Amino acid sequence: MQALYNENAPKKPTNLSVNSDLLEKVKHLNINLSATFELALKEKLAKAQTENWKTENKRAIQAYNELIDEHGLFADEHRQF
């Protein structure tokens, strides 16, 4: 499986606008903003790529399901459940 992104790519400074009260509270709790932001982006990226894959492969998945509905699975006769 292909990596989601290059985890060894260099860091790049970025300016963000964040709710000031939220920022104050997380800083008070010593929450690492960069690590939290990267984790949130990684999760969003994974979800978006999954949804894109499903959309791009929707017709193939439907065709496969129709084939299984019509002919069954290869080992259906050997299943114990």
mmCIF file of the N, C-alpha and C atoms, coordinates in Angstrom:
data_MODEL
# 
_entry.id   MODEL 
# 
loop_
_atom_site.group_PDB 
_atom_site.id 
_atom_site.type_symbol 
_atom_site.label_atom_id 
_atom_site.label_alt_id 
_atom_site.label_comp_id 
_atom_site.label_asym_id 
_atom_site.label_entity_id 
_atom_site.label_seq_id 
_atom_site.pdbx_PDB_ins_code 
_atom_site.Cartn_x 
_atom_site.Cartn_y 
_atom_site.Cartn_z 
_atom_site.occupancy 
_atom_site.B_iso_or_equiv 
_atom_site.pdbx_formal_charge 
_atom_site.auth_seq_id 
_atom_site.auth_comp_id 
_atom_site.auth_asym_id 
_atom_site.auth_atom_id 
_atom_site.pdbx_PDB_model_num 
ATOM 1   N N  . MET A 1 1  ? 0.841   -1.178  0.000   1.00 0.00 ? 1  MET A N  1 
ATOM 2   C CA . MET A 1 1  ? 0.000   0.000   0.000   1.00 0.00 ? 1  MET A CA 1 
ATOM 3   C C  . MET A 1 1  ? 0.887   1.243   0.000   1.00 0.00 ? 1  MET A C  1 
ATOM 4   N N  . GLN A 1 2  ? 0.499   2.200   -0.760  1.00 0.00 ? 2  GLN A N  1 
ATOM 5   C CA . GLN A 1 2  ? 1.273   3.434   -0.883  1.00 0.00 ? 2  GLN A CA 1 
ATOM 6   C C  . GLN A 1 2  ? 1.106   4.282   0.386   1.00 0.00 ? 2  GLN A C  1 
ATOM 7   N N  . ALA A 1 3  ? 2.197   4.916   0.816   1.00 0.00 ? 3  ALA A N  1 
ATOM 8   C CA . ALA A 1 3  ? 2.149   5.775   1.995   1.00 0.00 ? 3  ALA A CA 1 
ATOM 9   C C  . ALA A 1 3  ? 1.194   6.940   1.762   1.00 0.00 ? 3  ALA A C  1 
ATOM 10  N N  . LEU A 1 4  ? 0.570   7.377   2.822   1.00 0.00 ? 4  LEU A N  1 
ATOM 11  C CA . LEU A 1 4  ? -0.378  8.484   2.752   1.00 0.00 ? 4  LEU A CA 1 
ATOM 12  C C  . LEU A 1 4  ? 0.330   9.778   2.356   1.00 0.00 ? 4  LEU A C  1 
ATOM 13  N N  . TYR A 1 5  ? 1.526   9.965   2.905   1.00 0.00 ? 5  TYR A N  1 
ATOM 14  C CA . TYR A 1 5  ? 2.350   11.136  2.585   1.00 0.00 ? 5  TYR A CA 1 
ATOM 15  C C  . TYR A 1 5  ? 3.769   10.845  3.051   1.00 0.00 ? 5  TYR A C  1 
ATOM 16  N N  . ASN A 1 6  ? 4.708   11.665  2.659   1.00 0.00 ? 6  ASN A N  1 
ATOM 17  C CA . ASN A 1 6  ? 6.108   11.485  3.039   1.00 0.00 ? 6  ASN A CA 1 
ATOM 18  C C  . ASN A 1 6  ? 6.319   12.029  4.450   1.00 0.00 ? 6  ASN A C  1 
ATOM 19  N N  . GLU A 1 7  ? 6.395   11.137  5.422   1.00 0.00 ? 7  GLU A N  1 
ATOM 20  C CA . GLU A 1 7  ? 6.558   11.555  6.813   1.00 0.00 ? 7  GLU A CA 1 
ATOM 21  C C  . GLU A 1 7  ? 7.947   12.145  7.083   1.00 0.00 ? 7  GLU A C  1 
ATOM 22  N N  . ASN A 1 8  ? 8.888   11.950  6.166   1.00 0.00 ? 8  ASN A N  1 
ATOM 23  C CA . ASN A 1 8  ? 10.238  12.477  6.340   1.00 0.00 ? 8  ASN A CA 1 
ATOM 24  C C  . ASN A 1 8  ? 10.455  13.817  5.636   1.00 0.00 ? 8  ASN A C  1 
ATOM 25  N N  . ALA A 1 9  ? 9.405   14.344  5.012   1.00 0.00 ? 9  ALA A N  1 
ATOM 26  C CA . ALA A 1 9  ? 9.527   15.647  4.351   1.00 0.00 ? 9  ALA A CA 1 
ATOM 27  C C  . ALA A 1 9  ? 9.832   16.709  5.396   1.00 0.00 ? 9  ALA A C  1 
ATOM 28  N N  . PRO A 1 10 ? 10.579  17.744  5.013   1.00 0.00 ? 10 PRO A N  1 
ATOM 29  C CA . PRO A 1 10 ? 10.924  18.782  5.996   1.00 0.00 ? 10 PRO A CA 1 
ATOM 30  C C  . PRO A 1 10 ? 9.684   19.544  6.464   1.00 0.00 ? 10 PRO A C  1 
ATOM 31  N N  . LYS A 1 11 ? 9.775   20.073  7.660   1.00 0.00 ? 11 LYS A N  1 
ATOM 32  C CA . LYS A 1 11 ? 8.697   20.894  8.221   1.00 0.00 ? 11 LYS A CA 1 
ATOM 33  C C  . LYS A 1 11 ? 8.691   22.252  7.525   1.00 0.00 ? 11 LYS A C  1 
ATOM 34  N N  . LYS A 1 12 ? 7.513   22.830  7.427   1.00 0.00 ? 12 LYS A N  1 
ATOM 35  C CA . LYS A 1 12 ? 7.381   24.137  6.790   1.00 0.00 ? 12 LYS A CA 1 
ATOM 36  C C  . LYS A 1 12 ? 6.555   25.036  7.705   1.00 0.00 ? 12 LYS A C  1 
ATOM 37  N N  . PRO A 1 13 ? 7.086   26.204  8.069   1.00 0.00 ? 13 PRO A N  1 
ATOM 38  C CA . PRO A 1 13 ? 6.315   27.115  8.918   1.00 0.00 ? 13 PRO A CA 1 
ATOM 39  C C  . PRO A 1 13 ? 5.035   27.554  8.201   1.00 0.00 ? 13 PRO A C  1 
ATOM 40  N N  . THR A 1 14 ? 3.951   27.641  8.976   1.00 0.00 ? 14 THR A N  1 
ATOM 41  C CA . THR A 1 14 ? 2.661   28.007  8.404   1.00 0.00 ? 14 THR A CA 1 
ATOM 42  C C  . THR A 1 14 ? 1.929   28.928  9.367   1.00 0.00 ? 14 THR A C  1 
ATOM 43  N N  . ASN A 1 15 ? 1.275   29.916  8.841   1.00 0.00 ? 15 ASN A N  1 
ATOM 44  C CA . ASN A 1 15 ? 0.451   30.806  9.665   1.00 0.00 ? 15 ASN A CA 1 
ATOM 45  C C  . ASN A 1 15 ? -0.983  30.310  9.663   1.00 0.00 ? 15 ASN A C  1 
ATOM 46  N N  . LEU A 1 16 ? -1.586  30.268  10.844  1.00 0.00 ? 16 LEU A N  1 
ATOM 47  C CA . LEU A 1 16 ? -2.972  29.822  10.981  1.00 0.00 ? 16 LEU A CA 1 
ATOM 48  C C  . LEU A 1 16 ? -3.738  30.808  11.832  1.00 0.00 ? 16 LEU A C  1 
ATOM 49  N N  . SER A 1 17 ? -5.023  30.859  11.629  1.00 0.00 ? 17 SER A N  1 
ATOM 50  C CA . SER A 1 17 ? -5.900  31.627  12.509  1.00 0.00 ? 17 SER A CA 1 
ATOM 51  C C  . SER A 1 17 ? -6.667  30.634  13.365  1.00 0.00 ? 17 SER A C  1 
ATOM 52  N N  . VAL A 1 18 ? -6.577  30.819  14.684  1.00 0.00 ? 18 VAL A N  1 
ATOM 53  C CA . VAL A 1 18 ? -7.202  29.892  15.626  1.00 0.00 ? 18 VAL A CA 1 
ATOM 54  C C  . VAL A 1 18 ? -7.976  30.697  16.660  1.00 0.00 ? 18 VAL A C  1 
ATOM 55  N N  . ASN A 1 19 ? -9.088  30.162  17.083  1.00 0.00 ? 19 ASN A N  1 
ATOM 56  C CA . ASN A 1 19 ? -9.871  30.782  18.138  1.00 0.00 ? 19 ASN A CA 1 
ATOM 57  C C  . ASN A 1 19 ? -8.957  31.055  19.328  1.00 0.00 ? 19 ASN A C  1 
ATOM 58  N N  . SER A 1 20 ? -8.928  32.294  19.791  1.00 0.00 ? 20 SER A N  1 
ATOM 59  C CA . SER A 1 20 ? -7.976  32.695  20.835  1.00 0.00 ? 20 SER A CA 1 
ATOM 60  C C  . SER A 1 20 ? -8.209  31.972  22.156  1.00 0.00 ? 20 SER A C  1 
ATOM 61  N N  . ASP A 1 21 ? -9.461  31.737  22.520  1.00 0.00 ? 21 ASP A N  1 
ATOM 62  C CA . ASP A 1 21 ? -9.749  31.034  23.769  1.00 0.00 ? 21 ASP A CA 1 
ATOM 63  C C  . ASP A 1 21 ? -9.288  29.576  23.680  1.00 0.00 ? 21 ASP A C  1 
ATOM 64  N N  . LEU A 1 22 ? -9.561  28.960  22.552  1.00 0.00 ? 22 LEU A N  1 
ATOM 65  C CA . LEU A 1 22 ? -9.109  27.578  22.340  1.00 0.00 ? 22 LEU A CA 1 
ATOM 66  C C  . LEU A 1 22 ? -7.590  27.496  22.405  1.00 0.00 ? 22 LEU A C  1 
ATOM 67  N N  . LEU A 1 23 ? -6.930  28.407  21.737  1.00 0.00 ? 23 LEU A N  1 
ATOM 68  C CA . LEU A 1 23 ? -5.471  28.424  21.727  1.00 0.00 ? 23 LEU A CA 1 
ATOM 69  C C  . LEU A 1 23 ? -4.909  28.591  23.141  1.00 0.00 ? 23 LEU A C  1 
ATOM 70  N N  . GLU A 1 24 ? -5.491  29.492  23.903  1.00 0.00 ? 24 GLU A N  1 
ATOM 71  C CA . GLU A 1 24 ? -5.031  29.715  25.280  1.00 0.00 ? 24 GLU A CA 1 
ATOM 72  C C  . GLU A 1 24 ? -5.183  28.457  26.126  1.00 0.00 ? 24 GLU A C  1 
ATOM 73  N N  . LYS A 1 25 ? -6.308  27.783  25.977  1.00 0.00 ? 25 LYS A N  1 
ATOM 74  C CA . LYS A 1 25 ? -6.567  26.587  26.788  1.00 0.00 ? 25 LYS A CA 1 
ATOM 75  C C  . LYS A 1 25 ? -5.619  25.438  26.434  1.00 0.00 ? 25 LYS A C  1 
ATOM 76  N N  . VAL A 1 26 ? -5.362  25.218  25.158  1.00 0.00 ? 26 VAL A N  1 
ATOM 77  C CA . VAL A 1 26 ? -4.464  24.115  24.782  1.00 0.00 ? 26 VAL A CA 1 
ATOM 78  C C  . VAL A 1 26 ? -3.022  24.435  25.151  1.00 0.00 ? 26 VAL A C  1 
ATOM 79  N N  . LYS A 1 27 ? -2.635  25.689  25.044  1.00 0.00 ? 27 LYS A N  1 
ATOM 80  C CA . LYS A 1 27 ? -1.284  26.065  25.468  1.00 0.00 ? 27 LYS A CA 1 
ATOM 81  C C  . LYS A 1 27 ? -1.116  25.860  26.970  1.00 0.00 ? 27 LYS A C  1 
ATOM 82  N N  . HIS A 1 28 ? -2.151  26.188  27.729  1.00 0.00 ? 28 HIS A N  1 
ATOM 83  C CA . HIS A 1 28 ? -2.120  26.011  29.181  1.00 0.00 ? 28 HIS A CA 1 
ATOM 84  C C  . HIS A 1 28 ? -1.931  24.526  29.539  1.00 0.00 ? 28 HIS A C  1 
ATOM 85  N N  . LEU A 1 29 ? -2.443  23.639  28.720  1.00 0.00 ? 29 LEU A N  1 
ATOM 86  C CA . LEU A 1 29 ? -2.319  22.195  28.958  1.00 0.00 ? 29 LEU A CA 1 
ATOM 87  C C  . LEU A 1 29 ? -1.086  21.596  28.275  1.00 0.00 ? 29 LEU A C  1 
ATOM 88  N N  . ASN A 1 30 ? -0.236  22.451  27.716  1.00 0.00 ? 30 ASN A N  1 
ATOM 89  C CA . ASN A 1 30 ? 0.997   22.015  27.035  1.00 0.00 ? 30 ASN A CA 1 
ATOM 90  C C  . ASN A 1 30 ? 0.726   21.027  25.895  1.00 0.00 ? 30 ASN A C  1 
ATOM 91  N N  . ILE A 1 31 ? -0.356  21.255  25.176  1.00 0.00 ? 31 ILE A N  1 
ATOM 92  C CA . ILE A 1 31 ? -0.669  20.413  24.010  1.00 0.00 ? 31 ILE A CA 1 
ATOM 93  C C  . ILE A 1 31 ? 0.174   20.909  22.847  1.00 0.00 ? 31 ILE A C  1 
ATOM 94  N N  . ASN A 1 32 ? 0.878   20.006  22.219  1.00 0.00 ? 32 ASN A N  1 
ATOM 95  C CA . ASN A 1 32 ? 1.752   20.341  21.100  1.00 0.00 ? 32 ASN A CA 1 
ATOM 96  C C  . ASN A 1 32 ? 0.887   20.670  19.877  1.00 0.00 ? 32 ASN A C  1 
ATOM 97  N N  . LEU A 1 33 ? 0.863   21.940  19.526  1.00 0.00 ? 33 LEU A N  1 
ATOM 98  C CA . LEU A 1 33 ? 0.000   22.383  18.423  1.00 0.00 ? 33 LEU A CA 1 
ATOM 99  C C  . LEU A 1 33 ? 0.404   21.767  17.084  1.00 0.00 ? 33 LEU A C  1 
ATOM 100 N N  . SER A 1 34 ? 1.693   21.738  16.804  1.00 0.00 ? 34 SER A N  1 
ATOM 101 C CA . SER A 1 34 ? 2.151   21.211  15.521  1.00 0.00 ? 34 SER A CA 1 
ATOM 102 C C  . SER A 1 34 ? 1.799   19.737  15.376  1.00 0.00 ? 34 SER A C  1 
ATOM 103 N N  . ALA A 1 35 ? 2.064   18.955  16.412  1.00 0.00 ? 35 ALA A N  1 
ATOM 104 C CA . ALA A 1 35 ? 1.774   17.522  16.357  1.00 0.00 ? 35 ALA A CA 1 
ATOM 105 C C  . ALA A 1 35 ? 0.270   17.272  16.250  1.00 0.00 ? 35 ALA A C  1 
ATOM 106 N N  . THR A 1 36 ? -0.519  18.051  16.993  1.00 0.00 ? 36 THR A N  1 
ATOM 107 C CA . THR A 1 36 ? -1.976  17.898  16.955  1.00 0.00 ? 36 THR A CA 1 
ATOM 108 C C  . THR A 1 36 ? -2.524  18.264  15.586  1.00 0.00 ? 36 THR A C  1 
ATOM 109 N N  . PHE A 1 37 ? -2.015  19.348  15.025  1.00 0.00 ? 37 PHE A N  1 
ATOM 110 C CA . PHE A 1 37 ? -2.447  19.787  13.699  1.00 0.00 ? 37 PHE A CA 1 
ATOM 111 C C  . PHE A 1 37 ? -2.076  18.749  12.641  1.00 0.00 ? 37 PHE A C  1 
ATOM 112 N N  . GLU A 1 38 ? -0.858  18.224  12.701  1.00 0.00 ? 38 GLU A N  1 
ATOM 113 C CA . GLU A 1 38 ? -0.440  17.200  11.738  1.00 0.00 ? 38 GLU A CA 1 
ATOM 114 C C  . GLU A 1 38 ? -1.311  15.953  11.845  1.00 0.00 ? 38 GLU A C  1 
ATOM 115 N N  . LEU A 1 39 ? -1.616  15.536  13.066  1.00 0.00 ? 39 LEU A N  1 
ATOM 116 C CA . LEU A 1 39 ? -2.470  14.360  13.245  1.00 0.00 ? 39 LEU A CA 1 
ATOM 117 C C  . LEU A 1 39 ? -3.861  14.602  12.661  1.00 0.00 ? 39 LEU A C  1 
ATOM 118 N N  . ALA A 1 40 ? -4.418  15.786  12.927  1.00 0.00 ? 40 ALA A N  1 
ATOM 119 C CA . ALA A 1 40 ? -5.744  16.108  12.391  1.00 0.00 ? 40 ALA A CA 1 
ATOM 120 C C  . ALA A 1 40 ? -5.728  16.134  10.862  1.00 0.00 ? 40 ALA A C  1 
ATOM 121 N N  . LEU A 1 41 ? -4.678  16.721  10.277  1.00 0.00 ? 41 LEU A N  1 
ATOM 122 C CA . LEU A 1 41 ? -4.575  16.745  8.813   1.00 0.00 ? 41 LEU A CA 1 
ATOM 123 C C  . LEU A 1 41 ? -4.408  15.341  8.241   1.00 0.00 ? 41 LEU A C  1 
ATOM 124 N N  . LYS A 1 42 ? -3.611  14.523  8.909   1.00 0.00 ? 42 LYS A N  1 
ATOM 125 C CA . LYS A 1 42 ? -3.405  13.146  8.455   1.00 0.00 ? 42 LYS A CA 1 
ATOM 126 C C  . LYS A 1 42 ? -4.726  12.382  8.441   1.00 0.00 ? 42 LYS A C  1 
ATOM 127 N N  . GLU A 1 43 ? -5.523  12.539  9.490   1.00 0.00 ? 43 GLU A N  1 
ATOM 128 C CA . GLU A 1 43 ? -6.826  11.871  9.559   1.00 0.00 ? 43 GLU A CA 1 
ATOM 129 C C  . GLU A 1 43 ? -7.768  12.375  8.468   1.00 0.00 ? 43 GLU A C  1 
ATOM 130 N N  . LYS A 1 44 ? -7.781  13.686  8.248   1.00 0.00 ? 44 LYS A N  1 
ATOM 131 C CA . LYS A 1 44 ? -8.627  14.264  7.190   1.00 0.00 ? 44 LYS A CA 1 
ATOM 132 C C  . LYS A 1 44 ? -8.188  13.770  5.812   1.00 0.00 ? 44 LYS A C  1 
ATOM 133 N N  . LEU A 1 45 ? -6.875  13.727  5.590   1.00 0.00 ? 45 LEU A N  1 
ATOM 134 C CA . LEU A 1 45 ? -6.341  13.274  4.315   1.00 0.00 ? 45 LEU A CA 1 
ATOM 135 C C  . LEU A 1 45 ? -6.719  11.816  4.063   1.00 0.00 ? 45 LEU A C  1 
ATOM 136 N N  . ALA A 1 46 ? -6.555  10.976  5.072   1.00 0.00 ? 46 ALA A N  1 
ATOM 137 C CA . ALA A 1 46 ? -6.895  9.561   4.928   1.00 0.00 ? 46 ALA A CA 1 
ATOM 138 C C  . ALA A 1 46 ? -8.378  9.391   4.603   1.00 0.00 ? 46 ALA A C  1 
ATOM 139 N N  . LYS A 1 47 ? -9.225  10.122  5.301   1.00 0.00 ? 47 LYS A N  1 
ATOM 140 C CA . LYS A 1 47 ? -10.668 10.028  5.055   1.00 0.00 ? 47 LYS A CA 1 
ATOM 141 C C  . LYS A 1 47 ? -11.018 10.510  3.650   1.00 0.00 ? 47 LYS A C  1 
ATOM 142 N N  . ALA A 1 48 ? -10.428 11.626  3.237   1.00 0.00 ? 48 ALA A N  1 
ATOM 143 C CA . ALA A 1 48 ? -10.712 12.166  1.904   1.00 0.00 ? 48 ALA A CA 1 
ATOM 144 C C  . ALA A 1 48 ? -10.234 11.215  0.814   1.00 0.00 ? 48 ALA A C  1 
ATOM 145 N N  . GLN A 1 49 ? -9.047  10.636  0.996   1.00 0.00 ? 49 GLN A N  1 
ATOM 146 C CA . GLN A 1 49 ? -8.537  9.696   -0.012  1.00 0.00 ? 49 GLN A CA 1 
ATOM 147 C C  . GLN A 1 49 ? -9.389  8.432   -0.072  1.00 0.00 ? 49 GLN A C  1 
ATOM 148 N N  . THR A 1 50 ? -9.872  7.981   1.082   1.00 0.00 ? 50 THR A N  1 
ATOM 149 C CA . THR A 1 50 ? -10.760 6.812   1.106   1.00 0.00 ? 50 THR A CA 1 
ATOM 150 C C  . THR A 1 50 ? -12.047 7.102   0.348   1.00 0.00 ? 50 THR A C  1 
ATOM 151 N N  . GLU A 1 51 ? -12.629 8.259   0.600   1.00 0.00 ? 51 GLU A N  1 
ATOM 152 C CA . GLU A 1 51 ? -13.855 8.640   -0.092  1.00 0.00 ? 51 GLU A CA 1 
ATOM 153 C C  . GLU A 1 51 ? -13.622 8.787   -1.598  1.00 0.00 ? 51 GLU A C  1 
ATOM 154 N N  . ASN A 1 52 ? -12.489 9.365   -1.973  1.00 0.00 ? 52 ASN A N  1 
ATOM 155 C CA . ASN A 1 52 ? -12.154 9.485   -3.397  1.00 0.00 ? 52 ASN A CA 1 
ATOM 156 C C  . ASN A 1 52 ? -12.003 8.112   -4.039  1.00 0.00 ? 52 ASN A C  1 
ATOM 157 N N  . TRP A 1 53 ? -11.341 7.189   -3.327  1.00 0.00 ? 53 TRP A N  1 
ATOM 158 C CA . TRP A 1 53 ? -11.164 5.836   -3.862  1.00 0.00 ? 53 TRP A CA 1 
ATOM 159 C C  . TRP A 1 53 ? -12.517 5.164   -4.061  1.00 0.00 ? 53 TRP A C  1 
ATOM 160 N N  . LYS A 1 54 ? -13.393 5.298   -3.083  1.00 0.00 ? 54 LYS A N  1 
ATOM 161 C CA . LYS A 1 54 ? -14.729 4.693   -3.188  1.00 0.00 ? 54 LYS A CA 1 
ATOM 162 C C  . LYS A 1 54 ? -15.483 5.265   -4.393  1.00 0.00 ? 54 LYS A C  1 
ATOM 163 N N  . THR A 1 55 ? -15.400 6.580   -4.588  1.00 0.00 ? 55 THR A N  1 
ATOM 164 C CA . THR A 1 55 ? -16.080 7.217   -5.713  1.00 0.00 ? 55 THR A CA 1 
ATOM 165 C C  . THR A 1 55 ? -15.496 6.736   -7.038  1.00 0.00 ? 55 THR A C  1 
ATOM 166 N N  . GLU A 1 56 ? -14.167 6.712   -7.125  1.00 0.00 ? 56 GLU A N  1 
ATOM 167 C CA . GLU A 1 56 ? -13.502 6.296   -8.362  1.00 0.00 ? 56 GLU A CA 1 
ATOM 168 C C  . GLU A 1 56 ? -13.767 4.829   -8.698  1.00 0.00 ? 56 GLU A C  1 
ATOM 169 N N  . ASN A 1 57 ? -14.003 4.007   -7.690  1.00 0.00 ? 57 ASN A N  1 
ATOM 170 C CA . ASN A 1 57 ? -14.165 2.567   -7.907  1.00 0.00 ? 57 ASN A CA 1 
ATOM 171 C C  . ASN A 1 57 ? -15.597 2.082   -7.728  1.00 0.00 ? 57 ASN A C  1 
ATOM 172 N N  . LYS A 1 58 ? -16.529 3.014   -7.624  1.00 0.00 ? 58 LYS A N  1 
ATOM 173 C CA . LYS A 1 58 ? -17.921 2.656   -7.366  1.00 0.00 ? 58 LYS A CA 1 
ATOM 174 C C  . LYS A 1 58 ? -18.480 1.689   -8.414  1.00 0.00 ? 58 LYS A C  1 
ATOM 175 N N  . ARG A 1 59 ? -18.223 1.955   -9.679  1.00 0.00 ? 59 ARG A N  1 
ATOM 176 C CA . ARG A 1 59 ? -18.758 1.101   -10.737 1.00 0.00 ? 59 ARG A CA 1 
ATOM 177 C C  . ARG A 1 59 ? -18.154 -0.302  -10.679 1.00 0.00 ? 59 ARG A C  1 
ATOM 178 N N  . ALA A 1 60 ? -16.874 -0.395  -10.409 1.00 0.00 ? 60 ALA A N  1 
ATOM 179 C CA . ALA A 1 60 ? -16.224 -1.702  -10.325 1.00 0.00 ? 60 ALA A CA 1 
ATOM 180 C C  . ALA A 1 60 ? -16.747 -2.486  -9.120  1.00 0.00 ? 60 ALA A C  1 
ATOM 181 N N  . ILE A 1 61 ? -16.957 -1.807  -8.004  1.00 0.00 ? 61 ILE A N  1 
ATOM 182 C CA . ILE A 1 61 ? -17.484 -2.471  -6.812  1.00 0.00 ? 61 ILE A CA 1 
ATOM 183 C C  . ILE A 1 61 ? -18.905 -2.972  -7.074  1.00 0.00 ? 61 ILE A C  1 
ATOM 184 N N  . GLN A 1 62 ? -19.713 -2.153  -7.729  1.00 0.00 ? 62 GLN A N  1 
ATOM 185 C CA . GLN A 1 62 ? -21.080 -2.572  -8.068  1.00 0.00 ? 62 GLN A CA 1 
ATOM 186 C C  . GLN A 1 62 ? -21.064 -3.779  -9.004  1.00 0.00 ? 62 GLN A C  1 
ATOM 187 N N  . ALA A 1 63 ? -20.188 -3.751  -9.997  1.00 0.00 ? 63 ALA A N  1 
ATOM 188 C CA . ALA A 1 63 ? -20.098 -4.868  -10.942 1.00 0.00 ? 63 ALA A CA 1 
ATOM 189 C C  . ALA A 1 63 ? -19.667 -6.143  -10.228 1.00 0.00 ? 63 ALA A C  1 
ATOM 190 N N  . TYR A 1 64 ? -18.699 -6.033  -9.322  1.00 0.00 ? 64 TYR A N  1 
ATOM 191 C CA . TYR A 1 64 ? -18.237 -7.196  -8.561  1.00 0.00 ? 64 TYR A CA 1 
ATOM 192 C C  . TYR A 1 64 ? -19.372 -7.752  -7.698  1.00 0.00 ? 64 TYR A C  1 
ATOM 193 N N  . ASN A 1 65 ? -20.096 -6.873  -7.016  1.00 0.00 ? 65 ASN A N  1 
ATOM 194 C CA . ASN A 1 65 ? -21.209 -7.320  -6.176  1.00 0.00 ? 65 ASN A CA 1 
ATOM 195 C C  . ASN A 1 65 ? -22.297 -7.999  -7.002  1.00 0.00 ? 65 ASN A C  1 
ATOM 196 N N  . GLU A 1 66 ? -22.568 -7.478  -8.180  1.00 0.00 ? 66 GLU A N  1 
ATOM 197 C CA . GLU A 1 66 ? -23.555 -8.102  -9.056  1.00 0.00 ? 66 GLU A CA 1 
ATOM 198 C C  . GLU A 1 66 ? -23.088 -9.494  -9.497  1.00 0.00 ? 66 GLU A C  1 
ATOM 199 N N  . LEU A 1 67 ? -21.802 -9.611  -9.798  1.00 0.00 ? 67 LEU A N  1 
ATOM 200 C CA . LEU A 1 67 ? -21.232 -10.904 -10.185 1.00 0.00 ? 67 LEU A CA 1 
ATOM 201 C C  . LEU A 1 67 ? -21.369 -11.917 -9.053  1.00 0.00 ? 67 LEU A C  1 
ATOM 202 N N  . ILE A 1 68 ? -21.083 -11.499 -7.836  1.00 0.00 ? 68 ILE A N  1 
ATOM 203 C CA . ILE A 1 68 ? -21.200 -12.387 -6.678  1.00 0.00 ? 68 ILE A CA 1 
ATOM 204 C C  . ILE A 1 68 ? -22.662 -12.752 -6.441  1.00 0.00 ? 68 ILE A C  1 
ATOM 205 N N  . ASP A 1 69 ? -23.557 -11.780 -6.566  1.00 0.00 ? 69 ASP A N  1 
ATOM 206 C CA . ASP A 1 69 ? -24.985 -12.057 -6.393  1.00 0.00 ? 69 ASP A CA 1 
ATOM 207 C C  . ASP A 1 69 ? -25.462 -13.094 -7.404  1.00 0.00 ? 69 ASP A C  1 
ATOM 208 N N  . GLU A 1 70 ? -24.959 -12.989 -8.614  1.00 0.00 ? 70 GLU A N  1 
ATOM 209 C CA . GLU A 1 70 ? -25.397 -13.895 -9.688  1.00 0.00 ? 70 GLU A CA 1 
ATOM 210 C C  . GLU A 1 70 ? -24.762 -15.273 -9.585  1.00 0.00 ? 70 GLU A C  1 
ATOM 211 N N  . HIS A 1 71 ? -23.467 -15.330 -9.267  1.00 0.00 ? 71 HIS A N  1 
ATOM 212 C CA . HIS A 1 71 ? -22.745 -16.597 -9.322  1.00 0.00 ? 71 HIS A CA 1 
ATOM 213 C C  . HIS A 1 71 ? -22.273 -17.116 -7.965  1.00 0.00 ? 71 HIS A C  1 
ATOM 214 N N  . GLY A 1 72 ? -22.364 -16.327 -6.935  1.00 0.00 ? 72 GLY A N  1 
ATOM 215 C CA . GLY A 1 72 ? -21.871 -16.722 -5.614  1.00 0.00 ? 72 GLY A CA 1 
ATOM 216 C C  . GLY A 1 72 ? -20.353 -16.611 -5.547  1.00 0.00 ? 72 GLY A C  1 
ATOM 217 N N  . LEU A 1 73 ? -19.821 -16.963 -4.378  1.00 0.00 ? 73 LEU A N  1 
ATOM 218 C CA . LEU A 1 73 ? -18.375 -16.928 -4.179  1.00 0.00 ? 73 LEU A CA 1 
ATOM 219 C C  . LEU A 1 73 ? -17.757 -18.262 -4.576  1.00 0.00 ? 73 LEU A C  1 
ATOM 220 N N  . PHE A 1 74 ? -16.492 -18.234 -4.918  1.00 0.00 ? 74 PHE A N  1 
ATOM 221 C CA . PHE A 1 74 ? -15.767 -19.421 -5.363  1.00 0.00 ? 74 PHE A CA 1 
ATOM 222 C C  . PHE A 1 74 ? -15.881 -20.569 -4.378  1.00 0.00 ? 74 PHE A C  1 
ATOM 223 N N  . ALA A 1 75 ? -15.756 -20.308 -3.090  1.00 0.00 ? 75 ALA A N  1 
ATOM 224 C CA . ALA A 1 75 ? -15.708 -21.375 -2.092  1.00 0.00 ? 75 ALA A CA 1 
ATOM 225 C C  . ALA A 1 75 ? -17.001 -21.497 -1.289  1.00 0.00 ? 75 ALA A C  1 
ATOM 226 N N  . ASP A 1 76 ? -18.105 -21.011 -1.818  1.00 0.00 ? 76 ASP A N  1 
ATOM 227 C CA . ASP A 1 76 ? -19.367 -21.081 -1.073  1.00 0.00 ? 76 ASP A CA 1 
ATOM 228 C C  . ASP A 1 76 ? -19.700 -22.492 -0.621  1.00 0.00 ? 76 ASP A C  1 
ATOM 229 N N  . GLU A 1 77 ? -19.448 -23.460 -1.452  1.00 0.00 ? 77 GLU A N  1 
ATOM 230 C CA . GLU A 1 77 ? -19.832 -24.832 -1.108  1.00 0.00 ? 77 GLU A CA 1 
ATOM 231 C C  . GLU A 1 77 ? -18.976 -25.422 0.009   1.00 0.00 ? 77 GLU A C  1 
ATOM 232 N N  . HIS A 1 78 ? -17.869 -24.799 0.342   1.00 0.00 ? 78 HIS A N  1 
ATOM 233 C CA . HIS A 1 78 ? -16.983 -25.328 1.385   1.00 0.00 ? 78 HIS A CA 1 
ATOM 234 C C  . HIS A 1 78 ? -17.108 -24.585 2.709   1.00 0.00 ? 78 HIS A C  1 
ATOM 235 N N  . ARG A 1 79 ? -17.943 -23.576 2.754   1.00 0.00 ? 79 ARG A N  1 
ATOM 236 C CA . ARG A 1 79 ? -18.092 -22.792 3.985   1.00 0.00 ? 79 ARG A CA 1 
ATOM 237 C C  . ARG A 1 79 ? -18.788 -23.619 5.064   1.00 0.00 ? 79 ARG A C  1 
ATOM 238 N N  . GLN A 1 80 ? -18.366 -23.397 6.313   1.00 0.00 ? 80 GLN A N  1 
ATOM 239 C CA . GLN A 1 80 ? -18.964 -24.066 7.449   1.00 0.00 ? 80 GLN A CA 1 
ATOM 240 C C  . GLN A 1 80 ? -19.946 -23.149 8.189   1.00 0.00 ? 80 GLN A C  1 
ATOM 241 N N  . PHE A 1 81 ? -20.091 -21.926 7.739   1.00 0.00 ? 81 PHE A N  1 
ATOM 242 C CA . PHE A 1 81 ? -20.982 -20.988 8.443   1.00 0.00 ? 81 PHE A CA 1 
ATOM 243 C C  . PHE A 1 81 ? -22.083 -20.501 7.548   1.00 0.00 ? 81 PHE A C  1 
# 
